[in-house]
Each structure stands twice: as structure tokens, then as C-alpha cells.
Amino acid sequence: MADFDDIKGRKPLKNQISKLIKKGRICHGYIFEGPVGSGKKLIADAFSRLLFCKNPDKLKVCGHCEGCLGHKEQYILKSDKSISVEDIRTLIKDTQLLPLGSGNKIYIIHDADTMTDQAQNAFLKALEEPPSNVYFLLTVTNSEQLIDTVRSRCVIIYTGVNTESEVKDYLQNKYPDTDIQQINFAACFSEGCIGRADTLITDETFRQTRSAAVRYLSEINTDLINKDKSIDITVFLEVLQSLFRDALIFKETEQTDSLINADFLDIIKRTAANNSSESLFKACNYVAKAAKYIKDNVSVSIAIGTMNVELMEELNI
């Protein structure tokens, strides 16, 4: 099981949890909310370890009580798509069973914001009258996807993110042979999410998607997207927007310190030189609009096609 020593930085988060443990104000439901890759699963696992311990001291377990040494009844529920009412009913039945020992039973529901409304209503009943030794830990990206009555019966803990320097240090220690420009990009683009930074370094699909975004910036052509089936369109738009953002910053400041894609400085400089600040600002907005269209279930071909026309009319590439 994880320990809070495994979690880098996050001083506000650790202070909040430390105070909860110190005051002994433990409730039966907790929601850990944070962006993808922010370590919610690791944090929930570390918190469950504190709940098993009979004598926790702030963020430390005693290591010698029955809860620390005995069998730990931790159950994890997760789903590739959405969590169904059948999943929750099975979980609830299990909560009614006596524990194998005298300790707590902890249920971790990952991506709980994917629970269907019917599943949430069933889960609410478990939250309203839980057995005294049962605790529920939910990880979510957006707690607003949970019904009000579920949220109101849980303590919401925001996981926060790491600083860019913390992510950079982590990556340099884990990937000592990786090019420093790639490390710098991942540390910045991950927006403080170490899990995402790992993906940026290791995932081949991401590398291909980023390369496609750079090529697109050179010749604005939807064929580049349509022909390459390995492209993650959401990530493609995110990278493309960051490239336009870098070009706009360089246009305004001629400084490179705050660029996300400094390893593609030549194309950023060329894009900045060929276009006005106003055009680059509009380009950022066109990309953001396409991303929103796709999020709202507009056809990808329509969203990208519209963006393509707008960028071709606005920019000199």
C-alpha cells in the first residue's frame, strides 16, 4: 500500500489530511478530486492506510497495531466506461458482511464521477446508513458530476498538483537518460500532474500526436490528421493551442523562458514572424473552440474542418 512519503510535494493536501487525522474527525465518505494524472489513486490508497491504523500520527501509521499488521480489507471498484447500478449493488452487499478481523473495511471507487444516476442513488443509501467500520473513498476528476446528496455526505479533498520544478526533478530522477528539452516540455505541459508527465515521456501515441501538431502548424492541412489514425485528437488540439500560445508569447516578448515547446523554437519563431499578435490570439481561440465542439459531441470532422478554414483564412503559414 502507498504511503504519504510516496507523494511528492502537495503541502496543502498533506496539511489538510494531517489535521483530519489529528482531530480524529473521520467520516464515512471522502471524495478526492483532481485532474487526470494528479495522483488521486495513490492519495486514496495512502489515506486508506491511515484509516486501517489504530494509532495514526498525522500522516504516519504506527506500524505495529492490528490494523497495520493484520489483513487489510480494501476493495477497489473501477470501470473502463461507467459504473453501473449493478456494480454498486454488489459493493453494498459486501459492506453488510462482517470483516475477517476487527478492523475497518475500505471501499475505493475510482472515477466515481462516471457512476450512472441510478448507481449514485443506490450508493446514496450506503452513505446514509453505513456500517460503523465501513469507509468509502471516491476519486473523481469533477465532483460536479456527482449528485448533490452524495457530495453533501462526503468530505471533498482537492488533491492539488505539483509545481513545475517538482515534476521536473521527478522526471530527471526517473528518466536520467532522457533529453533535457523533452523533460522540460513534459514538466510544463503536464500542468503539475506527475502521472501525465510520465505518459508524455513514455507514450508513443503522444509523441506521434505532438509531431502531427507541429507538422500541421507548418502547412495547415486536415489530411495530416485524417490519414494518421494514431492521433489522439483531443491531445492534438491541446498541443496545437500550446504552439500558438508560444508563438504569441514570443511575438510579444521575444523571450523563450516561458515557452512550453522550446524544443521547436524555429517553427515558433517563424509562426510569430509571419503573423500579427491579433491573428495568433484568434488562432488560439479557434483551436479552443474546436476542442469545445468535440467535447460537446460535435462531429470531429466538422469541428476540425471548421477550424481548418478559420486558420487558413487568418494565418500566414
C-alpha positions as CSV (number, residue, x, y, z in Angstrom):
1,M,0.0,0.0,0.0
2,A,1.1,3.6,-0.6
3,D,2.4,5.9,2.0
4,F,2.3,9.7,2.0
5,D,6.1,9.7,1.8
6,D,5.5,8.4,-1.8
7,I,3.6,11.5,-2.7
8,K,5.8,14.4,-3.8
9,G,5.1,17.9,-2.6
10,R,1.4,18.7,-2.0
11,K,1.9,20.5,1.2
12,P,-1.7,22.0,1.4
13,L,-3.2,18.5,0.8
14,K,-0.9,16.9,3.4
15,N,-1.7,19.6,5.9
16,Q,-5.5,19.1,5.4
17,I,-5.3,15.3,5.9
18,S,-2.9,15.7,8.8
19,K,-5.4,17.9,10.6
20,L,-8.3,15.5,9.9
21,I,-6.3,12.6,11.5
22,K,-5.1,14.7,14.4
23,K,-8.6,15.8,15.3
24,G,-10.0,12.3,14.9
25,R,-12.9,13.7,12.8
26,I,-13.2,10.8,10.4
27,C,-16.4,10.4,8.4
28,H,-17.5,7.5,6.2
29,G,-17.2,9.2,2.8
30,Y,-14.3,11.1,1.2
31,I,-14.1,12.5,-2.3
32,F,-10.6,13.0,-3.7
33,E,-10.9,15.5,-6.6
34,G,-8.2,16.4,-9.1
35,P,-7.2,16.4,-12.8
36,V,-6.2,13.3,-14.7
37,G,-2.7,12.2,-13.7
38,S,-2.6,14.1,-10.4
39,G,-2.2,11.0,-8.2
40,K,-5.7,10.6,-6.9
41,K,-5.5,6.8,-6.7
42,L,-2.1,7.0,-4.9
43,I,-3.5,9.5,-2.4
44,A,-6.7,7.5,-1.8
45,D,-4.5,4.4,-1.2
46,A,-2.3,6.3,1.2
47,F,-5.3,7.7,3.1
48,S,-6.8,4.2,3.4
49,R,-3.6,3.1,5.2
50,L,-4.2,5.8,7.8
51,L,-7.8,4.5,8.3
52,F,-6.6,1.0,8.9
53,C,-4.1,2.1,11.6
54,K,-5.3,2.2,15.2
55,N,-2.8,4.8,16.2
56,P,-2.0,7.1,13.3
57,D,0.1,10.2,14.0
58,K,-0.7,12.9,11.4
59,L,0.4,11.2,8.1
60,K,2.3,8.3,9.7
61,V,1.0,4.9,10.6
62,C,2.3,3.3,13.8
63,G,3.3,0.1,12.0
64,H,2.7,-2.3,14.9
65,C,-1.0,-2.3,15.6
66,E,-3.5,-4.9,14.5
67,G,-4.7,-2.6,11.7
68,C,-1.2,-2.2,10.3
69,L,0.0,-5.8,10.7
70,G,-3.3,-7.7,10.0
71,H,-5.3,-8.4,6.9
72,K,-6.5,-5.3,5.3
73,E,-9.9,-5.4,3.7
74,Q,-9.5,-2.8,1.0
75,Y,-11.8,-3.2,-2.1
76,I,-11.4,-1.3,-5.3
77,L,-14.1,-0.6,-7.8
78,K,-13.3,0.8,-11.2
79,S,-14.7,0.6,-14.7
80,D,-13.4,1.3,-18.2
81,K,-16.6,3.2,-19.1
82,S,-19.2,3.9,-16.4
83,I,-20.0,2.4,-13.1
84,S,-23.4,0.7,-13.2
85,V,-26.1,0.3,-10.6
86,E,-25.3,-3.5,-10.6
87,D,-21.6,-2.6,-9.6
88,I,-22.8,-0.5,-6.7
89,R,-25.4,-3.1,-5.5
90,T,-22.7,-5.7,-5.4
91,L,-20.5,-3.4,-3.4
92,I,-23.3,-2.6,-1.0
93,K,-24.0,-6.3,-0.3
94,D,-20.3,-6.7,0.5
95,T,-20.4,-3.9,3.1
96,Q,-23.0,-5.9,5.0
97,L,-20.7,-8.8,5.6
98,L,-18.7,-8.9,8.8
99,P,-15.0,-8.2,8.4
100,L,-12.5,-11.0,8.6
101,G,-10.9,-9.3,11.6
102,S,-11.9,-6.5,13.9
103,G,-10.6,-3.8,11.6
104,N,-12.2,-1.4,9.1
105,K,-13.4,-2.2,5.6
106,I,-12.5,0.4,3.0
107,Y,-14.0,0.7,-0.5
108,I,-12.2,2.8,-3.0
109,I,-14.3,3.8,-6.1
110,H,-12.1,5.1,-8.8
111,D,-13.6,7.5,-11.4
112,A,-16.7,7.7,-9.3
113,D,-17.9,10.6,-11.4
114,T,-18.7,8.0,-14.1
115,M,-21.4,6.5,-11.9
116,T,-24.8,6.5,-13.6
117,D,-27.5,8.4,-11.9
118,Q,-29.2,5.2,-10.9
119,A,-25.9,3.9,-9.4
120,Q,-25.4,7.2,-7.5
121,N,-28.9,6.9,-6.0
122,A,-28.1,3.3,-4.9
123,F,-24.8,4.4,-3.4
124,L,-26.5,7.2,-1.5
125,K,-28.3,4.6,0.6
126,A,-25.0,3.1,1.6
127,L,-23.7,6.6,2.6
128,E,-26.8,7.4,4.6
129,E,-26.5,4.4,6.9
130,P,-23.0,2.8,6.6
131,P,-21.8,0.1,9.0
132,S,-19.6,1.7,11.6
133,N,-16.4,0.1,10.3
134,V,-17.0,0.9,6.6
135,Y,-15.4,3.8,4.7
136,F,-15.8,5.0,1.1
137,L,-13.1,6.8,-0.8
138,L,-14.1,8.2,-4.2
139,T,-11.7,9.5,-6.8
140,V,-13.1,12.0,-9.3
141,T,-12.0,14.5,-11.9
142,N,-15.1,16.6,-11.5
143,S,-17.2,16.3,-8.3
144,E,-20.0,18.3,-10.0
145,Q,-20.8,15.1,-11.9
146,L,-22.0,13.6,-8.6
147,I,-25.5,14.3,-7.3
148,D,-25.7,16.9,-4.6
149,T,-26.8,14.4,-1.9
150,V,-23.7,12.3,-2.5
151,R,-21.4,15.3,-2.3
152,S,-23.0,16.6,0.8
153,R,-22.4,13.4,2.7
154,C,-18.7,13.3,1.9
155,V,-15.7,15.4,2.7
156,I,-14.2,16.7,-0.6
157,I,-10.4,16.8,-0.6
158,Y,-8.8,18.6,-3.5
159,T,-5.6,16.8,-4.4
160,G,-3.9,19.8,-6.0
161,V,-0.9,19.4,-8.3
162,N,2.8,19.6,-8.1
163,T,5.0,22.6,-9.1
164,E,6.7,22.5,-12.4
165,S,10.1,22.2,-10.6
166,E,8.9,19.2,-8.6
167,V,7.7,17.5,-11.7
168,K,11.0,18.3,-13.5
169,D,13.0,16.9,-10.5
170,Y,10.9,13.7,-10.5
171,L,11.3,13.2,-14.3
172,Q,15.1,13.8,-14.2
173,N,15.4,11.2,-11.4
174,K,13.2,8.6,-13.1
175,Y,14.4,9.1,-16.7
176,P,18.1,10.2,-16.3
177,D,18.9,9.4,-20.0
178,T,16.0,11.4,-21.4
179,D,16.9,14.6,-23.3
180,I,16.5,17.7,-21.1
181,Q,14.3,19.5,-23.6
182,Q,11.9,16.6,-23.5
183,I,12.0,16.7,-19.7
184,N,11.3,20.5,-19.7
185,F,8.4,20.1,-22.1
186,A,6.8,17.3,-20.1
187,A,7.2,19.2,-16.8
188,C,5.5,22.2,-18.3
189,F,2.8,20.6,-20.4
190,S,1.7,18.2,-17.7
191,E,0.5,21.2,-15.6
192,G,1.7,19.7,-12.4
193,C,0.3,16.2,-12.9
194,I,3.1,13.7,-12.4
195,G,1.1,10.8,-13.8
196,R,0.5,12.8,-17.0
197,A,4.2,13.7,-17.2
198,D,5.1,10.1,-17.1
199,T,2.8,9.5,-20.1
200,L,4.3,12.4,-22.0
201,I,7.7,10.8,-21.7
202,T,6.9,7.2,-22.4
203,D,3.8,7.1,-24.6
204,E,4.5,6.7,-28.3
205,T,0.9,7.8,-29.3
206,F,1.5,11.1,-27.6
207,R,4.8,11.6,-29.4
208,Q,3.2,10.9,-32.8
209,T,0.3,13.2,-31.9
210,R,2.6,16.0,-31.0
211,S,4.7,15.6,-34.1
212,A,1.4,15.8,-36.1
213,A,0.5,19.1,-34.5
214,V,3.9,20.5,-35.3
215,R,3.6,19.4,-39.0
216,Y,0.1,20.9,-39.1
217,L,1.4,24.2,-37.9
218,S,3.7,24.2,-40.9
219,E,1.1,23.5,-43.6
220,I,-2.4,23.6,-42.0
221,N,-3.9,20.6,-43.7
222,T,-6.6,18.3,-42.3
223,D,-5.2,15.4,-44.4
224,L,-2.4,15.2,-41.9
225,I,-5.0,14.4,-39.2
226,N,-7.3,12.2,-41.3
227,K,-4.5,10.0,-42.6
228,D,-2.9,9.3,-39.3
229,K,-5.2,7.1,-37.2
230,S,-2.8,7.0,-34.3
231,I,-3.5,10.7,-33.5
232,D,-5.4,11.5,-30.3
233,I,-7.5,14.4,-31.5
234,T,-8.0,15.9,-28.0
235,V,-4.3,15.9,-27.3
236,F,-3.6,17.1,-30.8
237,L,-5.7,20.3,-30.2
238,E,-4.1,20.8,-26.8
239,V,-0.6,20.7,-28.3
240,L,-1.6,22.9,-31.2
241,Q,-3.0,25.5,-28.9
242,S,0.2,25.5,-26.9
243,L,2.2,26.1,-30.1
244,F,0.1,29.1,-31.0
245,R,0.3,30.3,-27.4
246,D,4.1,30.0,-27.6
247,A,4.2,31.9,-30.9
248,L,2.1,34.7,-29.4
249,I,4.3,35.0,-26.3
250,F,7.4,35.1,-28.4
251,K,5.8,37.7,-30.7
252,E,5.1,39.9,-27.7
253,T,8.3,39.4,-25.7
254,E,10.9,37.8,-27.8
255,Q,11.7,35.7,-24.7
256,T,12.0,31.9,-24.6
257,D,12.0,31.2,-20.9
258,S,8.2,30.7,-20.6
259,L,7.7,28.7,-23.8
260,I,6.2,25.2,-23.5
261,N,7.5,23.9,-26.8
262,A,11.0,25.4,-26.6
263,D,12.4,22.3,-28.5
264,F,10.5,23.6,-31.6
265,L,11.8,27.1,-31.3
266,D,12.4,27.5,-35.1
267,I,8.8,26.9,-36.1
268,I,7.6,29.1,-33.2
269,K,9.8,32.0,-34.3
270,R,8.6,31.6,-37.9
271,T,5.0,31.5,-37.0
272,A,5.4,34.6,-34.8
273,A,7.3,36.4,-37.5
274,N,4.7,35.7,-40.2
275,N,1.6,36.7,-38.2
276,S,0.3,39.5,-36.0
277,S,-0.4,39.2,-32.3
278,E,-4.1,39.5,-33.1
279,S,-4.1,36.7,-35.6
280,L,-2.2,34.4,-33.2
281,F,-4.7,35.2,-30.4
282,K,-7.6,34.3,-32.8
283,A,-5.8,31.1,-33.7
284,C,-5.7,30.1,-30.1
285,N,-9.4,30.7,-29.8
286,Y,-10.2,28.8,-33.0
287,V,-8.4,25.7,-31.6
288,A,-10.1,26.1,-28.2
289,K,-13.5,26.3,-30.0
290,A,-12.8,23.1,-31.9
291,A,-11.9,21.3,-28.7
292,K,-15.1,22.5,-27.1
293,Y,-17.1,21.3,-30.1
294,I,-15.7,17.9,-29.8
295,K,-16.2,17.8,-26.1
296,D,-19.9,18.7,-26.8
297,N,-20.1,15.7,-29.2
298,V,-20.0,17.7,-32.4
299,S,-18.6,15.6,-35.2
300,V,-14.8,15.6,-35.2
301,S,-14.7,16.1,-39.0
302,I,-17.0,19.2,-38.7
303,A,-15.0,20.6,-35.7
304,I,-11.6,20.2,-37.4
305,G,-12.9,21.2,-40.8
306,T,-14.3,24.5,-39.4
307,M,-11.0,25.2,-37.5
308,N,-9.0,24.4,-40.6
309,V,-10.9,27.0,-42.7
310,E,-10.7,29.6,-40.0
311,L,-6.9,29.2,-39.5
312,M,-6.2,29.2,-43.3
313,E,-8.1,32.5,-43.6
314,E,-6.4,34.1,-40.6
315,L,-2.8,33.0,-40.7
316,N,0.2,33.3,-43.0
317,I,2.0,29.9,-42.8
